[in-house]
Amino acid sequence: QVQLVESGGGLVQPGGSLRLSCAASGSIFSINVMGWYRQAPGEQRELVASITNALMANYADSVKGRFTVSRDGGKNTIYLQMNSLKPEDTAVYYCHGIIGGSEYWGQGTQVTVSS
């Protein structure tokens, strides 16, 4: 069994920054890809950014140039550095992973961008 635990959400003013972390623990043999999704009220869950085992990163158009996903392989942890945050970035952010061929989700962390 694998667990994904997120941290780092909170309230920030427009233009501010936050960094999210997601640590994977449990029976980890191989991590294929990990990433971040978000879901705003009344909206569908959408991919924000992902990073493969080969450190290839992929971003939603709405966050390109503002968000950066990175991975610390030694700690089985990924990060999402979010800069120049906008009110429309407000959502619950979920960590997601394809690990050992199975799909896992974290519990979610709230990010609120408001003045």
URKA-V260019 format. One record per residue. N is the residue number from 1. RES is the residue in one letter. PHI is phi in whole degrees, -180 to 180 (* if undefined). D_FIRST is the distance of its C-alpha to the first C-alpha in Angstrom with 2 decimals. Layout:
# URKA-V260019
N/RES/PHI/D_FIRST + N/RES/PHI/D_FIRST
This chain:
# URKA-V260019
1/Q/*/0.00 + 2/V/-121/3.78 + 3/Q/-119/6.79 + 4/L/-116/10.27 + 5/V/-122/13.20 + 6/E/-95/16.70 + 7/S/-155/20.01 + 8/G/109/23.63 + 9/G/-72/24.90 + 10/G/158/28.25 + 11/L/-103/31.84 + 12/V/-144/33.93 + 13/Q/-78/37.37 + 14/P/-54/38.11 + 15/G/90/38.37 + 16/G/-83/35.99 + 17/S/-132/32.76 + 18/L/-145/29.22 + 19/R/-125/26.25 + 20/L/-97/22.69 + 21/S/-125/19.75 + 22/C/-140/16.04 + 23/A/-106/13.81 + 24/A/-98/10.40 + 25/S/-140/8.47 + 26/G/114/5.71 + 27/S/-85/5.62 + 28/I/-106/8.20 + 29/F/-105/10.92 + 30/S/-156/12.79 + 31/I/-106/13.26 + 32/N/-81/15.69 + 33/V/-156/16.67 + 34/M/-133/16.02 + 35/G/-171/18.45 + 36/W/-127/19.89 + 37/Y/-117/21.10 + 38/R/-142/23.46 + 39/Q/-141/24.93 + 40/A/-91/28.33 + 41/P/-55/29.80 + 42/G/77/31.04 + 43/E/-114/29.61 + 44/Q/-80/26.95 + 45/R/-68/23.88 + 46/E/-131/24.89 + 47/L/-72/23.63 + 48/V/-100/24.96 + 49/A/-161/23.92 + 50/S/-144/21.48 + 51/I/-143/21.30 + 52/T/-88/20.40 + 53/N/-62/19.46 + 54/A/-90/23.24 + 55/L/67/23.79 + 56/M/-86/25.48 + 57/A/-104/25.60 + 58/N/-136/26.42 + 59/Y/-131/27.89 + 60/A/-68/29.19 + 61/D/-57/32.99 + 62/S/-69/33.22 + 63/V/-118/31.53 + 64/K/-58/32.86 + 65/G/86/34.83 + 66/R/-116/33.43 + 67/F/-109/29.67 + 68/T/-135/28.04 + 69/V/-101/24.42 + 70/S/-143/23.50 + 71/R/-140/20.71 + 72/D/-107/20.44 + 73/G/-62/18.62 + 74/G/-66/18.93 + 75/K/-108/16.99 + 76/N/50/14.50 + 77/T/-128/16.36 + 78/I/-118/18.49 + 79/Y/-131/21.56 + 80/L/-130/23.88 + 81/Q/-87/27.43 + 82/M/-115/29.45 + 83/N/-116/33.22 + 84/S/49/36.18 + 85/L/-66/34.21 + 86/K/-120/35.87 + 87/P/-55/35.82 + 88/E/-73/34.32 + 89/D/-83/31.17 + 90/T/-62/30.49 + 91/A/-178/27.21 + 92/V/-88/23.71 + 93/Y/-102/21.73 + 94/Y/-115/18.12 + 95/C/-81/15.84 + 96/H/-136/14.40 + 97/G/-147/12.57 + 98/I/-106/12.49 + 99/I/-128/10.06 + 100/G/61/10.25 + 101/G/85/12.12 + 102/S/-112/9.82 + 103/E/-103/10.83 + 104/Y/-135/9.48 + 105/W/-129/11.95 + 106/G/-83/12.89 + 107/Q/-83/15.08 + 108/G/97/18.24 + 109/T/-138/21.13 + 110/Q/-81/24.77 + 111/V/-120/27.31 + 112/T/-123/30.90 + 113/V/-112/33.83 + 114/S/-159/37.06 + 115/S/-93/40.35
